[in-house]
Amino acid sequence: MPRVSQQHKEDQRAGILAAARPCFVRNGFHRTSMLDVFAEAGKSAGAVCRYFPRKEDLIVGVAAQNLDDITEVLRTALSPRDGRRGVGQVMAELLEAVIERHRDKQLATVALIVWSEAMHNPALAERLEAATVDMSQTMAALVREHQQARDWTEAPADALAKVILSILPGFLLDLALLGPHGVAAFPDAVRTLWPSRVRS
């Protein structure tokens, strides 16, 4: 009997998570049953439970995937470009990318149910804290660039980064409730809030 490749396992796992996501968006974590996921995935109980024995495992899997998506769009927004960009530009690009991910994967809606569940789920709380620390450290590096260029106050970079990123949860809440059209003006508003002042 041929051995199942690691890529096949990863593809199966990703497919199951992709099926679980809309179930969780429609019904929330606790009102979604494993039967709902089996039906959405078009797979037998055995095929799903081989990768996710409990619904708890599916919840953590979808949550981790969502947190990774948000962290990835921040890193992409912060990636080196031609010339240095201001914090407003970086945050605007982050919000624009989040809107696009939300269109495809309901990123903001999943974020809200993850936050709620993390209040009672230690595994999710740990992942959420790790993602928050990671994003804060990434943003702090940009803040330090501004401080070195003497464009910003010498307040602690870590604290400034957390303040800047505190916009993101509010934005995700509005995006989940109002949809992309309701937050369309946010990126340009953020550019205005923090105009680029970094000298080349």
C-alpha positions as CSV (number, residue, x, y, z in Angstrom):
1,M,0.0,0.0,0.0
2,P,1.6,3.4,-1.0
3,R,2.5,5.8,1.7
4,V,0.6,9.0,2.0
5,S,2.9,12.0,1.3
6,Q,3.3,14.8,3.7
7,Q,2.0,17.2,1.0
8,H,-1.2,15.1,0.7
9,K,-1.7,15.2,4.5
10,E,-1.2,19.0,4.5
11,D,-3.7,19.4,1.6
12,Q,-6.3,17.2,3.4
13,R,-5.8,19.2,6.5
14,A,-6.1,22.5,4.7
15,G,-9.2,21.4,2.9
16,I,-11.0,20.4,6.1
17,L,-10.1,23.7,7.7
18,A,-11.4,25.5,4.6
19,A,-14.7,23.6,5.1
20,A,-14.9,24.3,8.8
21,R,-14.4,28.1,8.4
22,P,-17.8,28.9,6.7
23,C,-19.5,26.6,9.2
24,F,-18.1,28.6,12.1
25,V,-18.9,31.9,10.4
26,R,-22.5,30.9,9.9
27,N,-23.1,29.3,13.3
28,G,-20.3,30.2,15.6
29,F,-17.9,27.7,17.2
30,H,-20.4,26.1,19.7
31,R,-23.4,25.8,17.4
32,T,-21.4,24.1,14.7
33,S,-21.3,20.3,15.0
34,M,-18.8,17.9,13.6
35,L,-21.6,16.6,11.3
36,D,-21.9,20.1,9.8
37,V,-18.2,20.0,9.0
38,F,-18.4,16.5,7.5
39,A,-21.2,17.7,5.2
40,E,-19.4,20.9,4.2
41,A,-16.1,19.0,3.5
42,G,-17.9,16.2,1.7
43,K,-15.9,13.7,3.8
44,S,-16.6,10.9,6.1
45,A,-16.3,11.2,9.9
46,G,-13.2,9.0,9.7
47,A,-11.5,11.1,7.0
48,V,-12.0,14.3,9.1
49,C,-11.3,12.8,12.5
50,R,-8.0,11.4,11.3
51,Y,-6.7,15.0,11.2
52,F,-9.0,16.6,13.8
53,P,-10.3,14.1,16.3
54,R,-12.3,16.8,18.3
55,K,-14.1,19.9,17.4
56,E,-11.7,21.7,19.7
57,D,-8.9,20.8,17.3
58,L,-10.8,22.3,14.4
59,I,-11.4,25.5,16.4
60,V,-7.8,25.9,17.2
61,G,-6.8,25.1,13.6
62,V,-9.1,27.7,12.1
63,A,-8.1,30.3,14.7
64,A,-4.4,29.7,14.2
65,Q,-4.9,30.0,10.4
66,N,-6.7,33.3,10.8
67,L,-4.1,34.7,13.2
68,D,-1.4,33.6,10.7
69,D,-3.2,35.4,7.9
70,I,-3.4,38.7,9.9
71,T,0.3,38.4,10.9
72,E,1.2,37.7,7.2
73,V,-0.6,40.8,5.9
74,L,1.2,43.0,8.5
75,R,4.6,41.5,7.5
76,T,3.8,42.1,3.8
77,A,2.8,45.7,4.5
78,L,6.1,46.2,6.4
79,S,8.2,44.5,3.7
80,P,11.0,46.7,2.2
81,R,10.0,48.8,-0.8
82,D,11.6,51.6,-2.7
83,G,12.2,54.2,-0.1
84,R,11.0,54.3,3.5
85,R,7.3,54.7,4.2
86,G,5.5,56.3,7.0
87,V,3.4,54.4,9.6
88,G,0.2,55.7,8.1
89,Q,1.1,54.2,4.7
90,V,2.0,50.9,6.3
91,M,-1.2,50.8,8.3
92,A,-3.3,51.8,5.3
93,E,-1.8,48.9,3.2
94,L,-2.4,46.6,6.1
95,L,-6.1,47.6,6.3
96,E,-6.5,47.3,2.5
97,A,-5.0,43.8,2.6
98,V,-7.3,42.8,5.5
99,I,-10.3,43.9,3.5
100,E,-9.3,41.7,0.6
101,R,-8.7,38.7,2.8
102,H,-12.1,39.3,4.4
103,R,-13.7,39.2,1.0
104,D,-12.2,35.7,0.4
105,K,-12.1,34.2,3.9
106,Q,-14.3,36.2,6.2
107,L,-11.1,37.2,8.1
108,A,-12.8,39.8,10.3
109,T,-15.7,37.6,11.3
110,V,-13.5,34.7,12.3
111,A,-11.3,37.1,14.2
112,L,-14.3,38.2,16.3
113,I,-15.4,34.7,17.2
114,V,-11.7,33.8,18.0
115,W,-11.4,36.7,20.4
116,S,-14.6,35.7,22.2
117,E,-13.6,32.0,22.4
118,A,-10.1,33.0,23.7
119,M,-11.7,34.4,26.8
120,H,-12.5,30.8,27.9
121,N,-10.1,28.7,25.8
122,P,-6.5,28.7,27.1
123,A,-5.1,27.2,23.9
124,L,-6.6,30.0,21.8
125,A,-5.6,32.6,24.3
126,E,-2.0,31.5,24.1
127,R,-2.0,31.6,20.3
128,L,-3.7,35.0,20.3
129,E,-1.1,36.4,22.7
130,A,1.8,35.0,20.7
131,A,0.3,36.5,17.5
132,T,-0.1,39.9,19.2
133,V,3.4,39.9,20.5
134,D,4.7,38.9,17.1
135,M,2.8,41.8,15.4
136,S,3.9,44.3,18.0
137,Q,7.6,43.4,17.6
138,T,7.3,43.7,13.9
139,M,5.6,47.2,14.1
140,A,8.2,48.3,16.8
141,A,11.0,47.8,14.2
142,L,9.3,50.4,12.0
143,V,8.8,52.8,14.9
144,R,12.5,52.5,15.7
145,E,13.4,53.5,12.1
146,H,11.3,56.7,12.6
147,Q,12.9,57.4,15.9
148,Q,16.4,57.0,14.5
149,A,15.4,59.5,11.7
150,R,14.3,61.8,14.5
151,D,10.8,62.0,13.1
152,W,9.1,60.7,16.3
153,T,9.2,61.2,20.0
154,E,11.5,59.0,22.0
155,A,8.7,57.2,23.8
156,P,9.3,53.4,24.0
157,A,9.0,51.9,20.6
158,D,7.2,48.8,22.0
159,A,4.5,51.0,23.6
160,L,4.1,53.1,20.5
161,A,3.7,49.9,18.3
162,K,1.0,48.6,20.6
163,V,-0.9,51.9,20.4
164,I,-0.7,51.9,16.6
165,L,-1.8,48.3,16.3
166,S,-4.7,48.9,18.6
167,I,-6.5,50.4,15.5
168,L,-6.6,46.9,14.0
169,P,-9.1,45.3,16.4
170,G,-11.6,48.2,16.0
171,F,-11.2,48.0,12.3
172,L,-11.8,44.2,12.2
173,L,-15.0,44.8,14.3
174,D,-16.3,47.4,11.9
175,L,-15.4,45.3,8.9
176,A,-17.2,42.3,10.3
177,L,-20.3,44.3,11.1
178,L,-20.4,46.8,8.2
179,G,-18.7,44.9,5.4
180,P,-16.0,46.1,3.0
181,H,-18.1,49.0,1.8
182,G,-18.6,50.3,5.3
183,V,-14.8,50.6,6.0
184,A,-13.7,51.7,2.5
185,A,-12.6,55.1,3.7
186,F,-10.5,53.8,6.6
187,P,-7.2,53.3,4.8
188,D,-7.1,56.9,3.4
189,A,-8.0,58.2,6.9
190,V,-5.1,56.4,8.4
191,R,-2.7,57.8,5.8
192,T,-3.9,61.3,6.9
193,L,-3.6,60.5,10.6
194,W,0.1,59.5,10.2
195,P,1.5,61.3,7.2
196,S,4.9,60.1,6.1
197,R,7.7,62.3,7.5
198,V,10.6,60.0,7.3
199,R,13.5,61.6,5.4
200,S,15.4,59.6,2.8
